[in-house]
Amino acid sequence: MQTQNRWTELNTQFVELYHRGEFDQAESLVPQLIKTGERRFEKEHLELAACLNNIAELYRARETFPKSILFHKKALAIREKLLREDAVERANSLNNLGVLYKDKGDLSQAHAYHNRALKIKQKALGPNHPEVATTLNNLSILLKVEGNLPEAEKMCRRALTIREKIFGNAHPDTASSLNNLAVIKEMNGNFREAEALYRRALEAVEKAVGSAHSDTAVVQNNLAHLLKTQRKYPEAEKLLISALGTKEALHGKECLGIASLLISLAEIKKAQARLAAAEPLLQRARRIMEKHIGADHPEIATCLNTLAALYKEQGKFEESEFLYKKVLNITEANFPRIHPNIAAALNNLAVLYDAQGRYEAAESLYKRALRVVEDAHGTEHPNVASALYNIAGLCLQLGNFNDAINYYRRALMIREKAFGQHHVSVLSVLNALARAYQLLGDEEEAHRFQERAVALSAPNGKTF
């Protein structure tokens, strides 16, 4: 009885600490929790599996992927031994592993686990159950990361249909699907549709949980990002200030979740050339993140990146280079060699060197970034197109016009295949190709691409 009481006490304490975000204290309980659980149950037990699952989620939140995988697989092994093949608990373990492998950057493994989870849930619960919608939602996010936006949208719409039918419009899960669909539309360059979906999501979440809720703040942040892209800065800033006020009221001014909002708000001010106002926000975000997760945690990279970009615009190249290198060191220490975050870190440092005229160093980093994204996603992913576009721009500056054209053409082919021929990112490549052919002296090809760009610019509302 004493062991049972101690187990219950430790387990409850662990869960409470985890939900409060007090990860250090929660992690300190793990050895004792496991030892007590093993004494309590003596052999495999479903309660022990649930505990192992919670421990795995703690390590996932801390991005300690090897330990998270280990505990999730232990939980799955117990559930596979004790439960039927179509048990939803087995699917939940598979789903958790799918999310984990997606976070880790291992997309093929993530697919395998999510597809197994979906198969079990559809068999056990039917095709229109909320649990099925959850897995469809996770698959949609995974497909979005892979750049397969048509399939991502298809999965997201299936999840949304289920949730609207069961929960109605004023429900957090419905709002979540609307938000995810808006993100996909935004990535596709369909800003008008994305904005309408974000506003529907915001209305749904406010009806469901109120305006002063963390879920509401998430949608406000996403809508603000889209509005920033469209240069609608006043409304974007207003939304972020509201979201920040909500977070501060709910969790205090030093809450870790506040940092991302501070970064977004700083980006709005930076976009308006209000650099002096942006820097204190980024420094505050950095202090909060260092306090909660340490100076070398991968999540702090976003803050450091933005601060480095700010310093670059201020002409503080040494400070900018120091931060970009720190970001690269952090990502290389925490992610697999072919993770997209490493490619992004390489690219950002290359852009700095490019701006300084340090072309040889920039070219080396651009090409390393290209190899990483090709190894991570294959040769036809939109991130590959971005890497090709950057290398082509450098070739153009160096007078290597034929190389630039070859890189631009590959980028154009990838973006047209991924987004369609009318996407705004296609427009930028068309303009670049026109300029490259003009510099090469091929006026006929330059005119051809310029005509395509002009024809495309009107429906996108762009002028160049």
Buried (B, 14 or more C-beta within 10 A) or exposed (E): EEEEEBBEEBBEBBBEBBEEEEBEEBBEBBEEBBEBBEEBBEEEBBBBBBBBBBBBBBBBBBBBBEBBBBBBBBBBBBBBEBBEEBBBBBBBBBBBBBBBBBBBBBBEBBBBBBBBBBBBBBEBBEEEBBBBBBBBBBBBBBBBBBBBBEBBBBBBBBBBBBBBEBBEBBBBBBBBBBBBBBBBBBBBBBBEBBBBBBBBBBBBBBBBBEEBBBBBBBBBBBBBBBBBBBEBBEEBBBBBBBBBEBBBEBBEEEBBBBBBBBBBBBBBBBBBEBBEBBBEBBBBBBBBBBEBBEEEBBBBBBBBBBBBBBBBEEEBBEBBBBBBBBBBEBBBEBBBEBBBBBBBBBBBBBBBBBEBEBBEBBBEBBBBBBBBBBBBBEEBBBBBBBBBBBBBBBBBEBEBBEBBBBBBBBBBBBBBEBBBEBBBBBBBBBBBBBBBBBBBEBEEBBEBBBEBBBEBBEEBEEEE
